[in-house]
Amino acid sequence: MTGKFKPTCGRILTVLALAGFAAGVVWADSEIIPFTPKTGGSGSGCPGAYTGYAKMTNSAGTLWLTPPTNTISGTLTDASGLGTNYISVAWVQRKSDAAAWCGTNSVTFPATNTDQYLLTVYVKNPPPPPTNGQPLNLQITWH
C-alpha cells in the first residue's frame, strides 16, 4: 500500500503545482527603502510636485527591474502606512519606450519579462512624515 501511495501523492502535488501556474502565479517582493528628501516636479501632471522619493532596486542594486517569466502586469504599492498626512504617488516607467503609469499610493501597469521597469514612489506631502532616511515600504506584485 505504501508503494502505491508515494507515486500517487507525487502526481497530486505535480498536478496542483501545474494548476497554480496555469491559474496565474503572483510574485510579490517588498523592499524597505530610505526616504530621500528632494523637492522636484511641478504642475498637476504625474507625479507633479513632490518633496522626496524612494526607488526600488533589483538584486544587483540597479534601478531597472525585469519581471518574472509569464508576467502580464505589475502593481507597485506604497505600503508604508505613515498616517493620514502622508500622500504618495506610485510611478512606473518602461525602459524600452519611456511609457509611464502612476496613481495615488498604488498603480497597476502592463508588463512583460522582455522589458525593464523603473519603480518609484514620490512623496507629495511636506515632511514629516517621512523624515530623511526614514524607511518606506515599497511592494511590487507581478501578475
C-alpha positions as CSV (number, residue, x, y, z in Angstrom):
1,M,0.0,0.0,0.0
2,T,2.8,2.4,0.8
3,G,4.5,1.9,-2.6
4,K,1.3,2.9,-4.4
5,F,0.7,6.0,-2.2
6,K,4.1,7.7,-2.9
7,P,3.7,7.9,-6.7
8,T,0.1,9.0,-6.4
9,C,1.0,11.6,-3.8
10,G,3.8,12.9,-6.1
11,R,1.4,13.0,-9.1
12,I,-1.1,15.0,-7.0
13,L,1.5,17.5,-5.9
14,T,2.6,17.9,-9.5
15,V,-0.9,18.5,-10.7
16,L,-1.5,21.1,-8.0
17,A,1.7,22.9,-8.9
18,L,0.9,23.0,-12.6
19,A,-2.6,24.2,-11.8
20,G,-1.2,27.0,-9.8
21,F,1.0,28.1,-12.8
22,A,-1.9,27.8,-15.2
23,A,-4.1,29.9,-12.9
24,G,-1.6,32.7,-13.0
25,V,1.0,32.7,-10.3
26,V,1.5,36.0,-8.5
27,W,5.1,37.0,-7.5
28,A,5.5,39.7,-4.9
29,D,8.5,41.5,-3.5
30,S,8.8,44.1,-0.8
31,E,11.7,46.4,-0.3
32,I,12.3,48.8,2.6
33,I,14.0,51.9,1.1
34,P,15.1,55.1,2.9
35,F,13.2,58.2,2.0
36,T,15.3,60.7,0.1
37,P,14.1,64.3,0.6
38,K,14.4,66.2,-2.7
39,T,11.9,68.8,-4.0
40,G,11.0,68.4,-7.6
41,G,8.3,68.1,-10.2
42,S,5.7,70.7,-10.9
43,G,2.1,71.2,-12.1
44,S,-0.8,68.8,-12.0
45,G,0.8,66.1,-14.1
46,C,2.0,62.9,-12.7
47,P,3.9,62.7,-10.4
48,G,3.5,66.5,-10.0
49,A,5.3,68.4,-7.3
50,Y,6.9,66.2,-4.6
51,T,9.1,66.5,-1.5
52,G,11.1,63.3,-1.9
53,Y,11.1,59.8,-3.2
54,A,12.1,56.1,-2.8
55,K,13.2,53.9,-5.7
56,M,13.2,50.1,-5.8
57,T,16.3,48.2,-6.9
58,N,16.9,44.8,-8.3
59,S,19.1,42.1,-6.7
60,A,22.2,43.7,-8.3
61,G,21.4,47.1,-6.8
62,T,20.5,48.8,-10.0
63,L,17.2,50.6,-10.7
64,W,15.7,48.7,-13.7
65,L,13.7,45.6,-12.7
66,T,12.8,42.7,-15.0
67,P,9.6,40.8,-14.2
68,P,9.5,37.0,-13.9
69,T,8.6,34.9,-16.9
70,N,4.9,34.9,-18.0
71,T,4.2,38.3,-16.3
72,I,1.3,40.2,-17.9
73,S,1.1,43.1,-15.4
74,G,2.5,44.6,-12.3
75,T,1.2,46.5,-9.3
76,L,3.5,48.9,-7.4
77,T,2.2,49.8,-4.0
78,D,3.4,52.1,-1.3
79,A,2.7,50.0,1.9
80,S,4.5,52.4,4.3
81,G,1.3,53.3,6.2
82,L,2.6,56.6,7.7
83,G,-0.7,58.1,8.7
84,T,-3.3,60.5,7.3
85,N,-0.9,63.3,6.5
86,Y,1.1,61.0,4.2
87,I,0.3,61.1,0.5
88,S,2.4,59.3,-2.2
89,V,2.3,58.7,-5.9
90,A,3.4,55.3,-7.3
91,W,5.2,55.9,-10.6
92,V,6.4,53.3,-13.1
93,Q,8.4,53.8,-16.3
94,R,9.1,51.2,-19.0
95,K,12.7,51.3,-20.3
96,S,12.1,50.4,-24.0
97,D,9.8,53.3,-24.8
98,A,9.7,55.5,-21.7
99,A,5.9,54.9,-21.3
100,A,4.8,55.7,-17.7
101,W,2.0,55.0,-15.4
102,C,1.1,56.5,-12.0
103,G,-1.5,56.5,-9.3
104,T,-2.0,57.7,-5.7
105,N,-0.3,55.2,-3.4
106,S,-0.6,52.3,-6.0
107,V,-0.5,51.7,-9.8
108,T,-1.2,48.7,-12.0
109,F,0.5,48.6,-15.4
110,P,1.0,46.2,-18.3
111,A,4.3,44.3,-18.1
112,T,6.4,41.5,-19.7
113,N,9.6,39.9,-18.8
114,T,11.1,41.1,-22.1
115,D,11.3,44.7,-20.8
116,Q,12.6,46.5,-17.7
117,Y,10.8,48.9,-15.4
118,L,11.8,51.8,-13.1
119,L,9.7,51.8,-9.9
120,T,9.5,55.0,-7.8
121,V,7.3,56.3,-5.1
122,Y,7.1,60.1,-4.8
123,V,6.0,61.6,-1.5
124,K,3.6,64.5,-2.0
125,N,3.2,66.0,1.4
126,P,5.7,68.2,3.2
127,P,7.6,66.1,5.7
128,P,7.1,64.8,8.3
129,P,6.2,62.1,7.7
130,P,8.5,60.8,6.4
131,T,11.8,62.3,7.6
132,N,15.2,62.0,6.0
133,G,16.3,58.3,5.8
134,Q,13.0,57.0,7.3
135,P,12.3,53.7,5.6
136,L,9.4,53.4,3.2
137,N,7.9,50.0,2.3
138,L,7.5,49.6,-1.4
139,Q,5.9,46.5,-2.8
140,I,5.9,45.1,-6.4
141,T,3.5,42.3,-7.3
142,W,3.9,40.7,-10.7
143,H,0.8,39.1,-12.1
